[in-house]
């Protein structure tokens, strides 16, 4: 009688259950809990004996093309914002000292304070042992020895009908042999299958998966490096643990087909590990976490790999469930963001090998305030921005989009706002390798959402960004090169508040007042210096008893009503078209649109709301001059304005971000119709 499909599935479950029993009957290796939880320290300087050639980029940053297409998705180069460089210049020496911190101080076991959490990996309950997507099942379908020995038949859509036929055959043979009193044959064959996915104390002679001869040889080399790293094979004199890791990473980077192979090797060597070396399994899992931070796997392997990691991570009875949780988190990050691009530093590999998987990285806020966040090997810019936003009480995900993380490199006039999917340690490792002094600063780059005065640290951040622009005079509008009377009153109030914001308790003297006023105001005929002193000292009487935080909040409240508040300023040259007059302008970008303002008076000469900005295009001439073409108008009439500026990338990025926010707001309003992203 023919076996029905349902009965074959039942037998499949029986076989898988028998597999589990066979593995469970083996005496388990007693976990070394003390060693797993021990936080070891690197007690001597790491000797960089590894060939420096192996520490080159796995993938270098893309270079700027001569012609750059519209609406690029990558994060372009950016200038150092005025408020960033001005506010942090005084703290530069402190930054240099921070970067001399030794590896012993930087790499730590994660702490509760300042840690980046990924709670999503804990949301699932225990993994149900339903027999689906097990490593054994994958091995029977894909491992070289399985497919060669049993000649499995797989359909074009990748079903398991072939394996079911073989299992059905094995069951029949087993029953037949039992009837004849024979106990070998099929039982030995099944044990051989189980051994394929269990720890091996000897190197493999061929790849686990069906690969061609050249890749199979590299797979054997990777397996040997894995065993050496785990301490199951001796290290040759010319080989180090770091070089073992580099070899595996470089082979996987160059040959994508090897990634599944290496993942299968890692699963095999961390399954039922019986190594006489007590640290073998632990080190295998740690290497697993490194590989998972760099490479994803094929769609075919992913459900099996995920199931393997979830089974180990969610079962707290398992010895290495904590490290398995890190592996699962790293893999999910890699699937989401693409994986690390640069090889890890020697210090990073040594730290992870010693169980320290977080680095105490310093991040700065405007004004020089520092925050230390435990940064893991898979921490991306988006993680840091969210963490810093939470610190300053910004909870709205859309409002978080207004903040960026800049990498300020000593000596560079321009920098880039780091792309949100960029890995922090990719950035810092490269800069450290080149012996460059740098610091990472978190600040607000877009000003679409209204000012909030309900969080002290938020006020501190915004205050330290706005005040430098105010004192430079960028926020002043001088119609006819004169100050309106209401602006004069505001400036006197702000001067007194700034004096109090510096925690001063005495009345501002005349010689101090000139440092509390915008630079352009000092060169005007009216008011005269003595008039300024009288107005500021009069305003002081009203603010001398308020707190420092309240004085900063009042400064922001006054300035938020000025038309250029929350603007990003760029020096541009407008290229004339036809009979138009060109010339130098200041370009101001804020929530109200694109403004071309006069160099002296800051009066608006041209204005384009974002609803009229159709597209931007960055063009580089043969001489290397960078231009930005901005197409504005409507469906009936359009025109292109060409700007010569070294900040074309940042201008284009900010315009695109403002349009996105305006579109999101328009679409969220009842009955609102948003315009297309341009």
Secondary structure, 3 states (H helix, E strand, C coil): CCCCHHHHHHHHHHHHHHHHHHHHCCCCCCCCHHHHHCCCCCCCCCCCCCCHHHHCECCCCCCCCCEECCCCCCCCEEECCHHHHHHHHHHHHHHHHHCCCCHHHHEECCCCCCECCCHHHHCCCCCCCCCCCCHHHHHHHHEHHHHHHHCCCCCCCCCCHHHHHHHHHHHHHHHHHHHCCCCCCHHHHHHHHHHHCCCCCCCCCCCCECCCHHHHHHHHHHHHHHHHHHCCCCCCCCCCHHHHHHHHHHHHHHCCHHHHHHHHHHHHHCCCCCCCCCCHHHHHHHHHHHHHCCCCCCHHHHHHHHHHHHHHHHCCCCCCHHHHHHHHHHHHHHHHHCCCCECCCHHHHHHHHCCCCEEEEEEEECCCCEEEEEEECCCEHHHHHHHHHHHCCCCCHHHHCCEEEEEEECCCCEEEECCCCCEHHHHHHHHHHCCCCEEEEEEECCCCCCCCCCCHHHHHHHHHHHHHHHHCCCCCCCHHHCCCHHHHHHHHHHHHHHHHHCCCCCCCCHHHHCCCCCHHHHCCCCCCHHHHHHHHHHHHHHHCCCCHHHHHHHHHHHHCCCCCCCCEEEEEEEECCCCCCCEEEEEEEECCEEEEECCCCCCEEEEECHHHEEEEEEEECCCCCEEEEEEEECCCCEEEEEEECCCHHHHHHHHHHHHHHHHHHHHHCCCCCCCCCC
